[in-house]
Amino acid sequence: MHPKLSRIVITLVAALACGAFLPAGLRAQEARSAQDVAALVQAFYDQTTSFQADFFQTRYTKAYRRYDRARGSVSLVKPGKMRWDYTDPSGQVFVSDGTRLSVYQPPDEGEAHGQLIERDVSSDELPQAFSFLLGHGRLDTDFHVRLLDSSRQGFPDGYVLEVRPRQPSQTYDRVLFFVRIPTGAPAGVIHRVLIIDAAGNRNRFDFSHLRFNRNVPASTFHFTPPAGTRVVRP
């Protein structure tokens, strides 16, 4: 991965042992299996055409024991379109039209121009890890699923669903979805995602101000960089 991408690729939560006991916040709810929770999540996002939210990112790089944090807004539209706009650090853009991925890095201090990295979607961890949210694949057929102890994961009022791809991925090892299934509200909504790779690096996203099924202009997923931007195509 290009070194500058470490600032924009995003983090999501840790996996422990199988959740044998329900946390206190869920004891009053119906006990659900991993398959039950996966089915609720799949059913909700099957009916979702678009997703927009604000996000807070925490990326942990294990080799350096370093945390990088960022925030911004995200838009996902089926099939396969996504855009992440960063407000802190400002100016970074991560956008896919479903085929190509474009990553814009604004100029660092002392530089006149930024750079735009373009590559195939299949080479990046984010579109793969979010595949079912983008209308590709299914939790019940493409992943092994299990529930973790949500209290130990710092999410006592919901479920933590760990998914591992049935076909090994070079970009990530597992993904944790933090799911709230409240009474009287839409079931199966994901509020946090944690992507963990084979080296133990973690990309975590915490979502807020979630909006679903809004009209998102097609132009959102096309990005024209400022004049003078250096274009990199691996």
JOJOSUL-V507635 format. One record per backbone hydrogen bond with DSSP energy under -1.0 kcal/mol. NH is the residue of the N-H (numbers start at 0). CO is the residue of the C=O. Records with the same first field share a line. If there is no record, write none. Layout:
NH->CO ; CO
This chain:
4->1
5->2
6->3
7->4
8->4
10->203
18->146
19->17
25->22
26->23
28->25
36->32
37->33
38->34
39->35
40->36
41->37
42->38
43->39
44->40
45->41
50->75
51->210
52->73
53->207
54->71
55->205
56->69
57->203
58->67
59->201
60->65
65->60
67->58
69->56
70->87
71->54
72->84
73->52
74->82
75->50
76->80
77->48
79->133
80->76
81->95
82->74
83->93
84->72
85->91
86->70
87->70
90->85
92->103
93->83
94->101
95->81
96->99
100->118
101->94
102->116
103->92
104->114
110->107
114->104
115->229
116->102
117->231
118->100
120->98
122->119
123->120
127->123
128->124
129->125
130->127
133->129
135->130
141->137
143->163
145->161
147->159
152->148
153->150
154->149
157->154
158->178
160->176
161->145
162->174
163->143
165->141
172->195
173->195
174->162
175->193
176->160
177->191
178->158
179->188
184->181
190->177
191->177
192->204
193->175
194->202
195->173
196->200
199->196
201->59
202->194
203->10 ; 57
204->192
205->55
206->190
207->53
210->51
212->49
219->216
220->217
221->218
228->225
229->113
231->115
